[in-house]
Amino acid sequence: MLTVEKFIQGLPYEQQAAMYKLRELVLKAEPAIVETVKWNTPVYSRGKNLVSLVPQKTHVMIQFWGGAALAEKFPLLLQDPKCEATDMRHIKVSYRGRPNYKMIAALLTDALKAAK
């Protein structure tokens, strides 16, 4: 079984730092969350899927199941028009630059709290 740790280790070097940092923020926001690899991406759940970290070529897409409920407080959450899940929202975190990890941590905390 592929673990999230092994999944991240298999990514290109420039993607690993962002993935490890985002993983750390998810686990800090909800220490009891279950971490698995589904659909070839890290998925975090607690009885249902809550958050996934989807590495792309230039960024990590953080997907939030039920993210539509957070869109007013966090207007940077985007809806993918191609996505069938109408309540899913996401943000993109670039591998370059200085992501606002404080805001991302607040968003993760609110998302995981709202899912309880």
C-alpha positions in Angstrom: 0.0 0.0 0.0 1.4 3.4 -1.0 1.7 5.8 2.0 1.5 9.6 1.7 5.1 9.7 2.8 6.2 7.4 -0.1 3.9 9.3 -2.5 5.6 12.6 -1.7 9.0 11.1 -1.9 8.2 10.0 -5.4 7.4 13.5 -6.6 9.9 15.8 -8.3 12.1 17.6 -5.8 10.6 21.1 -6.4 7.1 19.7 -5.4 8.2 17.9 -2.3 8.7 20.9 0.0 5.3 22.4 -0.6 3.6 19.0 -0.3 5.4 18.3 3.1 4.4 21.7 4.4 0.8 21.4 3.4 0.6 17.9 4.8 2.0 19.2 8.1 -0.7 21.9 8.2 -3.5 19.4 7.6 -2.2 17.1 10.3 -1.7 20.0 12.7 -5.3 21.2 12.1 -6.7 17.8 12.8 -4.4 15.3 14.4 -7.0 12.5 14.3 -7.5 12.7 10.5 -7.0 9.6 8.4 -4.4 10.0 5.7 -4.5 7.8 2.6 -3.6 7.9 -1.1 -6.7 7.8 -3.4 -6.9 8.7 -7.0 -3.1 9.0 -7.0 -3.2 11.9 -4.5 -3.1 12.4 -0.7 -6.6 12.4 0.7 -7.5 13.3 4.3 -10.7 12.0 5.8 -12.7 11.5 9.0 -15.5 9.2 8.0 -15.8 11.1 4.7 -13.3 12.8 2.4 -12.4 16.3 3.6 -9.3 17.6 1.9 -6.9 16.4 -0.8 -3.5 17.7 -1.9 -3.2 17.4 -5.7 0.2 18.1 -7.1 0.3 19.8 -10.5 3.1 20.9 -12.6 3.4 24.5 -11.2 1.3 24.3 -8.0 -0.5 22.1 -5.4 -4.2 22.2 -5.6 -5.8 21.9 -2.2 -9.3 20.5 -2.7 -12.0 21.0 0.0 -15.0 18.7 0.0 -17.8 20.9 1.3 -15.7 24.0 0.5 -18.7 25.9 -0.9 -19.8 26.5 2.8 -16.4 28.3 3.3 -16.4 30.4 0.1 -17.9 33.5 1.7 -15.2 33.7 4.5 -12.5 32.6 2.1 -13.3 34.2 -1.3 -10.1 32.8 -2.8 -11.7 29.4 -2.9 -12.4 28.5 -6.5 -14.9 26.1 -8.1 -13.8 24.1 -11.0 -16.5 24.2 -13.6 -15.4 20.7 -14.9 -15.8 19.1 -11.4 -19.0 17.1 -10.8 -18.9 17.8 -7.1 -20.7 21.1 -6.8 -19.8 21.7 -3.2 -16.0 21.2 -3.8 -13.7 24.2 -3.8 -10.0 24.5 -4.2 -7.0 26.9 -3.9 -3.8 26.8 -5.7 -0.4 27.0 -3.9 2.5 27.8 -6.2 5.8 26.0 -5.8 7.5 29.3 -6.3 7.1 32.5 -4.3 6.0 32.7 -0.7 2.6 31.1 -0.1 0.5 32.5 2.7 0.7 29.4 5.0 -0.9 31.3 7.9 -4.1 31.8 5.8 -3.9 28.3 4.5 -3.7 27.0 8.1 -6.7 29.1 9.1 -8.7 27.8 6.1 -7.8 24.1 6.9 -8.7 24.6 10.5 -12.1 26.1 9.6 -12.8 23.5 6.9 -12.0 20.6 9.3 -14.0 22.2 12.1 -17.0 22.7 9.9 -16.9 19.0 8.8 -17.4 17.7 12.4 
